[in-house]
Amino acid sequence: MASTAAGKQRIPKVAKVKNKAPAEVQITAEQLLREAKERELELLPPPPKQKITDEEELNDYKLRKRKGFEDNIRKNRTVISNWIKYAQWEESLKEVQRARSIYERALDVDHRNIALWLKYAEMEMKNRQVNHARNIWDRAITILPRVNQFWYKYTYMEEMLGNVAGCRQVFERWMEWEPDEQAWHSYINFELRYKEVDKARFIYETVLVIVHPEVKNWIKYARFEEKHGYIGHSRKVFERAVEFFGEEHVDEHLYVAFAKFEEKQKEFERVRVIYKYALDRIPKQQAQELFKNYTVFEKKFGDRRGIEDVIVSKRRFQYEEEVKANPHNYDAWFDYLRLVESDADADTVREVYERAIANIPPIPEKRHWRRYIYLWINYALYEELEVKDPERTRQVYQACLELIPHKKFTFAKIWLLCAQFEIRQKNLPFARRALGTGIGKCPKNKLFKGYIELELQLREFDRCRKLYEKYLEFSPENCTTWIKFAELETILGDVDRARAIFELAIGQPRLDMPEVLWKSYIDFEIEQEEYGKTRDLYRRLLQRTQHVKVWISYAQFELSVESEDRLIKCRQIYEEANKALRNCEEKEERLMLLESWRDFEAEFGTDSTRSRVHRLLPEKVKKRRKLQAEDGSDAGWEEYYDYIFPEDSANQPNLKLLAMAKMWKKQQQQEEEEDSQEDSQEQQEQEDPAAVTAGDDKDDGDNDRQDNDEDKDKDERNKPHTKDM
């Protein structure tokens, strides 16, 4: 590079790139490297082999190699691989002292490099420098005591040398650092190799259980005792483990191992006790293996009762977990109670019932209490039917009735069940008191009905009357109650009282089923054969409603009354009904009336009356109407059927139009038939003209008569049909 007089360098100008567009063919770095590899442009030929013949050449070779290694170390002292290669080269020349010096220099650079310590110690052991190796291992475990590899190598070396005491000493130094479990087991296995069972037990007792108190270690300790024939010690280890972990940190594997140990010793009762103890304390989701082993054990050594107990215990455990997860899951409580009722004693069942009913619904709404209240019902029925304890049953009912918030809602079922229980105990005053209290606190239809039914069974009719009066004061719109009250008086023979009840009932401003009430009143009068009063009732009902079923029922009533003029009266009712329903918007009702009238005339009428009713029947016409959606837009068209009654004067033009349409349709059909006949005749003439000419003379007279007949038919078709009118 040229320099100026002032000593400054002149930077050459770089040519500007005019075309900066990418080349059509792009070359990647990967492609360049691949091509270079293929051409092998950078490969150097191997150096020639050199044969050393004398000591001078050897020294020269050593000097050059050492200089190369030293240069590499000087360039980067932290690359430990250069140090290791250097030391291994010196070792290959049997220059152990030089190699040792290189390792020591490397340790000064990085004394925490594990590979460096391992290579250094392996070199000393290869060259049988035992004390040097011990020295290196001592230094390594002192500087890096958490590297287990040093301890394993050190103990292995001492054991291979037969220095058992020294190996044990190393293990003891190692255990002071509380290493992982495998280190302890290595120590135990070392002692067992030399038949030192007591020392191995001491390790388990004093160190393993304290430093690593895990279930698997306790199990290993117990199996160690069992393996060496100390059955009592093994059982004590399991018992200590169960006591050590307690009920807070129970593990199914510990109990499974304990049970299998006892099973090997043929202690089947102990096994059963262990399984049951564990199942009572371990959560369901953590005891699957326990259940499985318990079931297998019972199938092998138990009887049918034992197997059933296993299944029951498993299901009971499952229900316990469900109710713990959600105490207000009443269906789970029902299943749980059904299970314990079938197997457990009364005290256990009571305990479960008490736990279940203690979970009161958090919201005072009836829909949340519907399932809960059946817990109380089942509890009371269990005490009464299974335990045979009436006093406790009474207490259950009383507690339930005190718990329910009667100001907001109640359950008539509880009041009725309580009363029925008292009746079964022959305490009629208690039953009446319970039902009276229920009606006083929260009157309900079901309560009144149950109380009335009770008094009816007892034949206390005066009490029934009073209850009906209270019931009707509470719910005057209930037609069923009025009807039942009247039926009671009818049964008792007090017809006037029953009629008065019906009169009071139909006079109520609001009724839930007035049609049923009126029908019952009418049937009552018919049953009493008071036909005049029945007609009066029909007239009073027709003043309130003009329903077609009322008219039909009225007509059928007149028909059913045995009298000489019953047909006339029935026909008059139909006539009156037809006039009354002319202005009815529901044409189907008017059609229903006419059809009923037609059936009546078909059975009891004459030809003239039948034809008259037939003329009153409407024409059924198909029509179309436009539909609209909720937003007012067009929703298309729909077809429907309408009825046109001849009696309506407004429908007369429609009837004439229908008659003309029928005539036109009939005429079209006749013309189509004539055209088809002419076409067939022409086809026949073309096929056999001689036969046609021979028959022309014969048919002239017939054609003249046919023409006259056709003229007559045309005149008749032009006339309107009176039948269609």
C-alpha positions in Angstrom: 0.0 0.0 0.0 1.5 3.3 -1.0 2.2 6.1 1.5 2.1 9.8 1.1 4.8 12.3 2.1 3.0 13.1 5.3 3.1 9.4 6.2 -0.6 8.8 5.8 -1.9 5.8 3.9 -4.1 6.4 0.9 -7.2 4.3 0.8 -8.0 3.1 -2.7 -11.4 4.0 -4.2 -13.8 1.2 -4.4 -15.7 0.9 -7.6 -19.3 1.5 -7.3 -21.7 -1.4 -8.2 -24.0 -0.2 -10.8 -26.2 -3.2 -11.1 -27.5 -4.2 -7.7 -30.1 -6.7 -8.9 -29.6 -10.3 -7.7 -28.0 -12.7 -10.0 -30.1 -15.2 -11.8 -28.2 -18.1 -10.3 -27.7 -17.9 -6.6 -24.7 -19.6 -5.0 -24.9 -20.5 -1.4 -22.2 -21.0 1.1 -23.2 -24.6 1.5 -22.7 -25.2 -2.2 -19.2 -23.6 -2.0 -18.2 -25.9 0.9 -19.6 -29.0 -0.8 -17.7 -28.2 -4.1 -14.5 -27.7 -2.1 -14.9 -31.0 -0.3 -15.5 -32.7 -3.6 -12.4 -31.3 -5.2 -10.3 -31.8 -2.0 -8.4 -28.7 -2.6 -7.4 -28.1 1.0 -6.2 -31.6 1.9 -2.6 -31.9 2.8 -0.6 -35.0 2.2 0.3 -37.0 5.3 3.7 -36.4 6.8 6.3 -38.9 5.9 7.0 -41.7 8.4 10.2 -41.2 10.4 12.4 -43.9 11.8 14.4 -43.2 14.8 17.7 -45.1 14.8 19.8 -43.6 17.6 19.4 -41.7 20.9 20.2 -38.3 19.4 17.4 -38.5 17.0 15.1 -39.6 19.8 16.0 -36.7 21.9 15.6 -34.4 19.0 12.1 -35.9 18.4 11.2 -35.5 22.1 12.4 -31.9 22.0 10.3 -31.1 19.0 7.2 -32.7 20.4 7.6 -31.1 23.8 8.1 -27.7 22.1 4.9 -28.2 20.2 2.9 -29.2 23.3 4.3 -26.3 25.2 3.5 -23.9 22.4 -0.1 -25.1 22.4 -0.3 -24.7 26.2 1.1 -21.2 26.0 -1.4 -20.3 23.3 -4.4 -21.3 25.5 -3.7 -22.6 29.0 -7.4 -23.3 29.8 -7.8 -26.0 27.2 -7.4 -29.0 29.5 -7.4 -31.5 26.5 -4.0 -30.1 25.5 -2.6 -30.8 29.0 -4.1 -34.3 29.0 -2.6 -35.1 25.6 0.7 -33.8 26.7 0.7 -36.0 29.9 -0.5 -39.1 28.0 2.3 -38.6 25.5 4.8 -38.4 28.3 3.2 -41.5 29.9 3.5 -43.4 26.6 7.3 -42.7 26.8 7.4 -44.1 30.4 8.2 -40.6 31.6 5.9 -40.9 34.6 7.7 -38.1 36.6 7.2 -35.7 33.7 3.6 -36.7 33.2 3.0 -36.2 36.9 4.5 -32.8 36.7 2.3 -31.9 33.7 -0.8 -33.1 35.6 0.2 -31.0 38.6 0.7 -27.9 36.4 -2.8 -28.6 34.9 -4.4 -28.8 38.3 -2.9 -25.4 39.1 -4.8 -24.1 36.1 -8.2 -25.8 36.7 -8.4 -27.9 39.9 -12.2 -28.4 39.6 -11.9 -30.4 36.3 -13.2 -33.9 37.1 -11.7 -35.5 34.0 -8.3 -34.2 34.9 -8.4 -35.8 38.3 -9.6 -39.1 36.9 -6.9 -39.2 34.2 -4.2 -38.4 36.8 -5.4 -41.1 39.2 -5.8 -43.7 36.4 -2.2 -43.0 35.3 -0.9 -43.6 38.8 -2.9 -46.8 39.1 -1.8 -48.1 35.7 1.8 -47.6 36.8 1.2 -49.3 40.1 1.9 -46.1 42.1 -0.7 -47.0 44.8 0.3 -44.4 47.4 0.5 -41.7 44.7 -3.0 -42.8 43.6 -4.3 -42.6 47.2 -2.8 -39.2 47.5 -4.6 -38.0 44.4 -8.0 -39.5 45.5 -7.6 -37.9 49.0 -6.9 -34.5 47.4 -9.8 -35.0 45.0 -12.5 -35.9 47.6 -11.2 -33.1 49.8 -11.5 -30.5 47.1 -14.7 -31.9 45.4 -16.5 -34.0 48.0 -19.9 -33.9 46.2 -18.5 -35.7 43.1 -19.6 -39.3 43.8 -17.4 -40.6 41.0 -14.2 -39.9 43.0 -15.6 -41.8 46.0 -16.7 -44.8 43.9 -13.3 -45.0 42.2 -11.5 -44.6 45.5 -13.4 -47.3 47.3 -13.2 -49.7 44.4 -9.4 -49.3 44.3 -9.1 -50.0 48.0 -11.4 -53.0 47.8 -9.4 -54.4 44.8 -6.2 -54.0 46.8 -7.8 -56.0 49.6 -7.6 -53.0 52.0 -11.1 -53.6 53.6 -10.4 -51.4 56.6 -9.2 -48.6 54.4 -12.2 -49.0 52.1 -14.6 -48.9 55.1 -12.8 -45.8 56.3 -13.4 -44.1 52.9 -17.1 -45.1 53.0 -17.4 -43.6 56.5 -15.8 -40.4 55.3 -18.2 -40.4 52.4 -21.3 -41.0 54.5 -20.5 -38.0 56.6 -21.4 -35.9 53.5 -24.9 -37.6 53.4 -24.8 -38.5 49.7 -27.7 -40.0 47.7 -29.4 -43.3 48.4 -27.2 -45.3 45.9 -24.1 -44.4 47.9 -25.6 -45.8 51.1 -26.7 -49.0 49.3 -23.2 -49.4 48.0 -21.8 -49.1 51.5 -24.4 -51.7 52.7 -23.5 -54.1 49.8 -19.8 -53.7 50.6 -20.5 -54.8 54.2 -22.7 -57.7 53.1 -19.9 -58.9 50.7 -17.8 -59.4 53.8 -20.7 -60.9 55.9 -20.9 -58.0 58.2 -24.7 -58.2 58.7 -24.6 -56.3 62.0 -22.8 -53.4 60.4 -25.2 -53.3 57.5 -28.1 -53.2 60.0 -26.4 -50.4 61.8 -26.2 -48.5 58.6 -29.9 -49.0 57.9 -30.8 -48.1 61.5 -28.7 -45.1 62.2 -28.2 -43.5 58.8 -30.5 -44.7 56.0 -33.8 -44.3 57.8 -32.8 -40.9 59.2 -31.1 -39.3 56.1 -33.4 -40.8 53.5 -36.6 -41.7 55.3 -38.6 -42.9 52.3 -41.0 -45.7 52.0 -38.9 -47.7 49.6 -35.9 -47.5 51.9 -38.0 -48.9 54.8 -39.2 -51.7 52.6 -35.6 -52.5 51.6 -34.6 -52.5 55.2 -37.4 -54.9 56.1 -36.6 -57.2 53.1 -33.0 -57.2 54.2 -34.0 -58.5 57.6 -36.3 -61.0 56.1 -33.6 -62.2 53.6 -31.2 -63.0 56.4 -33.9 -64.8 58.4 -34.7 -62.2 61.0 -38.5 -62.4 60.7 -39.2 -60.6 64.0 -36.9 -57.8 63.1 -38.5 -57.4 59.7 -42.0 -57.2 61.2 -40.8 -54.6 63.7 -39.3 -52.6 60.8 -42.7 -52.6 59.1 -44.5 -51.6 62.3 -42.0 -48.8 62.9 -42.5 -47.6 59.4 -46.3 -47.5 59.8 -45.8 -45.6 63.0 -43.2 -43.3 61.5 -45.3 -42.1 58.6 -48.5 -42.0 60.6 -51.9 -41.2 59.0 -50.8 -38.0 57.3 -48.1 -39.5 55.0 -49.5 -43.0 54.4 -48.4 -44.8 51.3 -50.1 -47.8 49.8 -46.8 -49.5 48.8 -45.8 -49.8 52.4 -49.0 -51.6 53.4 -48.9 -53.8 50.3 -45.3 -54.8 51.1 -46.2 -55.4 54.8 -49.2 -57.5 53.8 -47.2 -59.6 51.3 -44.6 -60.2 54.0 -47.3 -61.4 56.4 -48.8 -63.5 53.7 -45.5 -65.3 53.2 -45.4 -66.0 56.9 -49.0 -67.5 56.6 -50.4 -64.9 58.9 -53.6 -64.4 57.0 -55.5 -62.6 59.8 -52.7 -60.1 60.1 -52.9 -59.5 56.3 -56.6 -58.9 56.4 -56.2 -56.4 59.3 -53.4 -54.6 57.5 -55.5 -54.2 54.3 -58.5 -53.0 56.2 -56.5 -50.6 58.3 -54.9 -49.1 55.1 -58.2 -48.9 53.2 -59.7 -46.8 56.1 -56.9 -44.2 55.9 -55.7 -43.9 52.3 -57.7 -41.8 49.8 -59.4 -43.7 47.1 -57.4 -42.4 44.2 -54.2 -43.4 45.9 -55.3 -47.0 46.8 -55.9 -48.7 43.5 -53.0 -51.1 43.9 -54.1 -51.7 47.5 -57.6 -52.7 46.5 -56.2 -54.9 43.7 -53.9 -56.8 46.1 -56.6 -57.1 48.7 -59.0 -58.6 46.2 -56.4 -61.1 45.0 -55.6 -62.1 48.6 -59.3 -62.7 49.5 -59.8 -64.8 46.3 -56.8 -66.9 47.2 -57.3 -67.3 51.0 -60.7 -65.9 51.9 -64.3 -67.1 51.8 -67.2 -65.7 50.0 -68.0 -63.3 52.9 -64.4 -62.0 52.8 -64.6 -61.3 49.0 -67.9 -59.4 49.5 -66.3 -57.4 52.3 -63.6 -56.4 50.0 -66.0 -55.2 47.3 -68.1 -53.4 49.9 -65.0 -51.7 51.4 -63.9 -50.6 48.0 -67.3 -49.1 47.2 -67.6 -47.5 50.6 -64.2 -46.0 50.2 -65.3 -44.6 46.8 -68.4 -43.1 48.3 -66.4 -41.5 51.1 -64.2 -39.8 48.6 -67.2 -38.5 46.6 -69.0 -37.0 49.7 -65.8 -35.5 50.9 -65.2 -33.8 47.5 -68.8 -32.5 47.4 -70.8 -32.8 50.6 -74.0 -31.5 48.9 -74.0 -34.4 46.4 -77.1 -36.0 47.8 -77.2 -38.8 45.2 -73.8 -40.0 46.5 -75.1 -39.9 50.0 -78.1 -42.0 49.0 -75.8 -44.6 47.4 -73.5 -44.6 50.4 -76.4 -45.1 52.8 -77.9 -47.9 50.7 -74.6 -49.6 50.9 -74.1 -49.2 54.7 -77.7 -50.2 55.4 -77.2 -53.5 53.7 -74.0 -54.4 55.6 -73.3 -52.3 58.6 -74.8 -52.1 62.1 -77.3 -49.6 63.3 -74.8 -47.3 64.9 -72.7 -47.0 61.8 -75.8 -46.3 59.7 -77.0 -43.6 62.1 -73.6 -42.0 62.0 -73.7 -41.8 58.2 -77.2 -40.5 58.3 -76.2 -37.8 60.8 -73.3 -36.8 58.6 -75.6 -36.6 55.5 -78.4 -34.5 57.1 -75.8 -32.1 58.5 -75.1 -30.9 54.9 -78.1 -28.4 54.8 -78.5 -26.7 51.4 -76.9 -23.3 51.4 -79.7 -21.6 49.6 -83.3 -21.5 51.1 -85.0 -22.4 47.8 -87.3 -25.4 47.5 -85.6 -26.7 44.4 -82.3 -27.1 46.3 -84.1 -28.9 49.2 -86.0 -31.5 47.1 -83.3 -34.1 47.2 -82.1 -33.2 50.6 -85.5 -33.8 52.3 -85.5 -37.5 51.2 -82.4 -38.0 53.5 -84.7 -37.3 56.4 -87.5 -39.4 55.0 -85.1 -42.4 54.5 -83.6 -41.8 58.0 -87.1 -41.9 59.7 -88.2 -45.0 57.7 -85.0 -46.8 58.6 -85.5 -46.1 62.3 -89.1 -47.2 62.1 -88.9 -50.3 59.9 -85.4 -51.6 60.4 -84.4 -50.6 63.9 -88.0 -50.7 65.3 -87.3 -47.6 67.4 -90.5 -45.4 67.3 -89.3 -42.8 69.8 -86.2 -42.1 67.7 -88.3 -42.0 64.5 -90.5 -39.4 66.2 -87.4 -37.4 67.0 -86.2 -37.5 63.4 -89.6 -36.2 62.1 -89.7 -33.4 64.7 -86.1 -32.4 63.9 -86.9 -32.3 60.2 -90.0 -30.2 60.7 -88.1 -27.8 62.9 -85.4 -27.4 60.2 -87.6 -26.6 57.2 -88.2 -22.9 56.8 -92.0 -23.0 56.6 -92.4 -19.3 56.1 -90.7 -19.6 52.7 -91.8 -23.2 51.6 -92.7 -26.5 53.1 -93.0 -30.2 52.2 -96.5 -31.7 52.6 -94.9 -35.1 52.3 -93.1 -34.7 55.6 -96.3 -33.7 57.5 -98.3 -36.6 56.0 -95.6 -39.1 56.7 -95.3 -37.9 60.3 -99.1 -38.2 60.7 -99.2 -41.7 59.1 -96.4 -42.8 61.5 -98.4 -41.6 64.5 -101.4 -43.5 63.3 -99.4 -46.6 62.9 -98.3 -46.1 66.5 -102.1 -45.7 67.4 -101.6 -42.0 68.4 -104.5 -40.4 66.6 -104.4 -37.1 68.5 -100.7 -36.7 67.7 -101.5 -37.3 64.0 -104.3 -34.8 64.0 -102.1 -32.3 65.8 -99.3 -32.7 63.3 -101.6 -32.2 60.3 -103.4 -29.3 62.0 -100.1 -27.6 62.7 -99.0 -28.1 59.1 -102.2 -26.5 57.8 -101.9 -23.7 60.2 -98.3 -22.9 59.4 -98.3 -23.5 55.6 -101.6 -24.6 54.1 -101.2 -26.6 50.9 -103.6 -28.6 48.7 -101.8 -31.8 49.4 -102.1 -31.3 53.1 -105.8 -30.7 53.0 -106.4 -33.7 50.8 -104.3 -36.0 53.0 -106.1 -34.8 56.2 -109.5 -35.2 54.6 -108.6 -38.7 53.3 -107.5 -39.6 56.8 -110.8 -38.4 58.4 -112.8 -40.2 55.7 -111.1 -43.5 56.5 -111.9 -42.9 60.1 -115.6 -42.1 59.1 -115.4 -38.7 60.9 -117.7 -36.9 58.4 -118.2 -33.8 60.6 -114.5 -33.2 60.6 -114.4 -33.8 56.9 -117.0 -31.0 56.4 -115.0 -28.6 58.5 -111.8 -29.5 56.6 -113.6 -29.0 53.3 -114.8 -25.6 54.5 -111.3 -24.6 55.5 -110.0 -25.9 52.3 -112.4 -23.9 50.2 -111.7 -20.8 52.2 -108.0 -21.3 51.4 -108.6 -22.1 47.7 -112.1 -21.2 46.5 -111.2 -21.5 42.8 -110.4 -25.3 43.1 -113.3 -27.0 41.3 -112.1 -30.5 42.3 -112.6 -29.6 46.0 -116.1 -28.3 45.4 -117.0 -31.5 43.5 -115.5 -33.8 46.1 -117.4 -31.9 48.8 -120.7 -32.2 47.0 -120.0 -35.9 46.3 -119.5 -36.4 50.1 -122.8 -34.8 50.9 -124.5 -36.9 48.1 -123.0 -40.1 49.6 -124.3 -39.0 53.0 -127.8 -38.5 51.5 -128.0 -34.7 52.0 -129.0 -33.8 48.4 -130.1 -30.2 49.3 -126.7 -29.6 50.9 -124.9 -31.0 47.9 -127.0 -28.8 45.6 -126.3 -25.8 47.7 -122.5 -26.5 47.5 -122.8 -26.7 43.7 -124.7 -23.4 43.6 -122.0 -21.8 45.7 -119.3 -23.3 43.4 -120.7 -22.0 40.1 -121.2 -18.6 41.7 -117.5 -18.2 42.3 -115.9 -15.4 40.2 -112.8 -17.5 39.5 -112.6 -21.2 38.8 -109.7 -23.3 37.5 -111.9 -25.8 35.6 -115.5 -24.4 35.3 -116.5 -26.9 32.6 -115.8 -29.8 34.9 -117.8 -28.2 37.7 -120.8 -27.5 35.5 -120.7 -31.1 34.1 -120.6 -32.5 37.6 -123.5 -30.4 38.6 -125.5 -31.4 35.6 -124.7 -35.1 36.1 -125.7 -34.7 39.7 -129.2 -33.4 38.7 -129.5 -36.1 36.1 -128.7 -38.7 38.7 -131.3 -37.2 41.0 -133.8 -37.3 38.0 -134.4 -33.5 38.3 -134.8 -32.9 34.6 -136.4 -29.5 34.9 -133.5 -28.3 37.0 -131.1 -29.9 34.5 -132.7 -27.9 31.7 -132.4 -24.8 33.8 -128.8 -25.5 34.4 -128.2 -25.9 30.6 -129.9 -22.6 30.0 -127.8 -20.9 32.6 -124.7 -22.4 31.2 -125.6 -21.3 27.7 -126.0 -17.7 28.9 -122.4 -17.8 29.9 -120.9 -19.7 27.0 -122.1 -20.7 23.5 -119.7 -23.6 23.1 -120.8 -26.2 20.6 -120.1 -29.1 23.1 -122.7 -27.6 25.5 -125.3 -27.5 22.8 -124.5 -31.1 21.7 -124.6 -32.2 25.3 -128.0 -30.4 25.8 -129.4 -32.1 22.7 -128.2 -35.5 23.8 -129.7 -35.0 27.2 -133.1 -34.2 25.7 -132.7 -37.3 23.6 -131.9 -39.5 26.6 -134.9 -38.3 28.6 -137.7 -40.9 28.2 -140.7 -38.8 26.9 -142.9 -38.7 23.8 -141.6 -35.5 22.5 -137.9 -36.1 23.1 -137.1 -36.1 19.4 -138.9 -32.8 18.9 -137.1 -31.2 21.8 -133.8 -32.5 20.6 -134.4 -31.2 17.1 -135.4 -27.8 18.5 -132.2 -27.7 20.5 -130.2 -28.3 17.3 -132.3 -25.7 15.5 -131.6 -23.2 18.2 -128.0 -24.0 18.3 -127.6 -23.6 14.6 -129.1 -20.1 14.8 -126.9 -19.2 17.7 -123.7 -20.3 16.0 -124.3 -18.5 12.8 -122.3 -15.6 14.0 -119.5 -17.8 15.4 -116.1 -17.2 14.0 -115.0 -20.8 14.5 -116.7 -22.5 11.5 -115.4 -25.9 12.6 -117.6 -25.7 15.7 -120.7 -25.0 13.6 -119.7 -27.9 11.3 -119.3 -30.1 14.3 -122.9 -29.2 15.4 -124.3 -29.9 11.9 -122.5 -33.3 11.8 -124.0 -34.2 15.2 -127.4 -33.1 13.9 -126.9 -35.1 10.8 -126.1 -38.3 12.8 -129.2 -37.7 14.9 -131.4 -37.3 11.8 -129.8 -40.4 10.2 -130.9 -42.5 13.2 -134.2 -40.9 14.2 -135.3 -38.5 11.4 -137.3 -38.7 8.2 -136.3 -38.1 4.6 -137.4 -34.5 4.7 -135.5 -33.7 7.9 -132.4 -35.5 6.5 -132.5 -33.6 3.3 -133.0 -30.3 5.2 -129.9 -31.0 7.3 -128.0 -32.1 4.2 -128.8 -28.7 2.6 -127.4 -27.0 5.7 -124.0 -28.6 5.4 -121.3 -26.3 4.1 -119.0 -26.6 1.0 -115.4 -27.3 1.7 -113.2 -24.9 -0.3 -109.4 -24.7 -0.6 -108.0 -21.2 -0.3 -104.7 -19.4 -0.1 -103.6 -16.6 2.2 -100.5 -14.5 2.6 -98.2 -15.0 5.5 -96.2 -12.4 7.3 -93.1 -12.8 9.5 -92.7 -11.2 12.9 -90.8 -8.3 11.4 -93.7 -7.6 8.9 -91.9 -9.1 5.8 -93.6 -11.5 3.5 -93.2 -15.1 4.5 -95.0 -16.7 1.4 -98.4 -18.2 1.0 -100.2 -21.1 2.7 -103.2 -23.2 1.7 -106.1 -23.8 4.0 -109.7 -25.1 4.0 -112.7 -22.9 4.5 -116.4 -23.7 4.8 -119.2 -21.9 3.0 -122.6 -22.4 4.6 -125.7 -22.1 2.3 -127.7 -20.3 5.0 -125.4 -17.3 5.0 -126.8 -14.8 2.5 -123.4 -13.4 1.9 -122.3 -16.8 0.6 -125.0 -17.1 -2.1 -122.9 -15.5 -4.9 -120.1 -17.9 -3.9 -122.4 -20.9 -4.2 -123.6 -19.8 -7.6 -120.0 -19.4 -8.7 -119.1 -22.8 -7.4 -122.1 -24.3 -9.3 -121.1 -22.6 -12.5 -117.5 -23.9 -12.0 -118.8 -27.4 -11.6 -120.9 -27.1 -14.8 -118.0 -25.8 -16.8 -115.7 -28.6 -15.5 -118.4 -31.2 -16.5 -118.8 -29.7 -19.9 -115.0 -29.8 -20.5 -114.9 -33.5 -19.6 -117.7 -34.3 -22.0 -116.1 -32.4 -24.9 -112.8 -34.3 -24.3 -114.7 -37.6 -24.4 -116.4 -36.6 -27.8 -113.1 -35.6 -29.3 -111.5 -38.9 -28.3 -114.5 -40.8 -29.9 -114.2 -38.9 -33.2 -110.5 -39.5 -33.3 -111.0 -43.3 -32.9 -113.7 -43.3 -35.6 -111.5 -41.5 -38.2 -108.7 -44.0 -37.5 -111.2 -46.9 -38.1 -112.3 -45.3 -41.5 -108.7 -45.1 -42.7 -108.2 -48.8 -41.9 -111.5 -50.2 -43.5 -113.3 -47.7 -45.7 -115.7 -50.3 -47.2 -117.1 -51.3 -43.9 -117.7 -47.7 -43.0 -119.6 -46.9 -46.1 -121.8 -50.0 -45.7 -122.7 -48.9 -42.2 -123.4 -45.2 -43.0 -126.9 -45.9 -44.3 -127.7 -48.0 -41.3 -126.6 -45.3 -38.9 -128.4 -42.3 -40.5 -131.5 -42.8 -38.3 -129.3 -43.2 -35.2 -127.4 -40.1 -36.0 -130.6 -38.0 -36.3 -131.7 -39.3 -32.9 -128.3 -38.6 -31.4 -128.4 -35.0 -32.7 -131.7 -34.4 -31.1 -130.4 -35.9 -27.8 -127.3 -33.6 -27.9 -129.5 -30.5 -28.4 -131.5 -31.5 -25.3 -128.3 -32.0 -23.3 -127.1 -28.6 -24.3 -130.3 -27.0 -23.1 -130.1 -28.8 -19.8 -126.5 -27.8 -19.3 -127.3 -24.2 -19.7 -129.9 -24.4 -16.9 -128.6 -23.9 -13.3 -128.6 -26.9 -11.0 -130.9 -26.5 -8.1 -129.0 -29.2 -6.2 -125.8 -27.2 -6.2 -127.7 -24.1 -5.1 
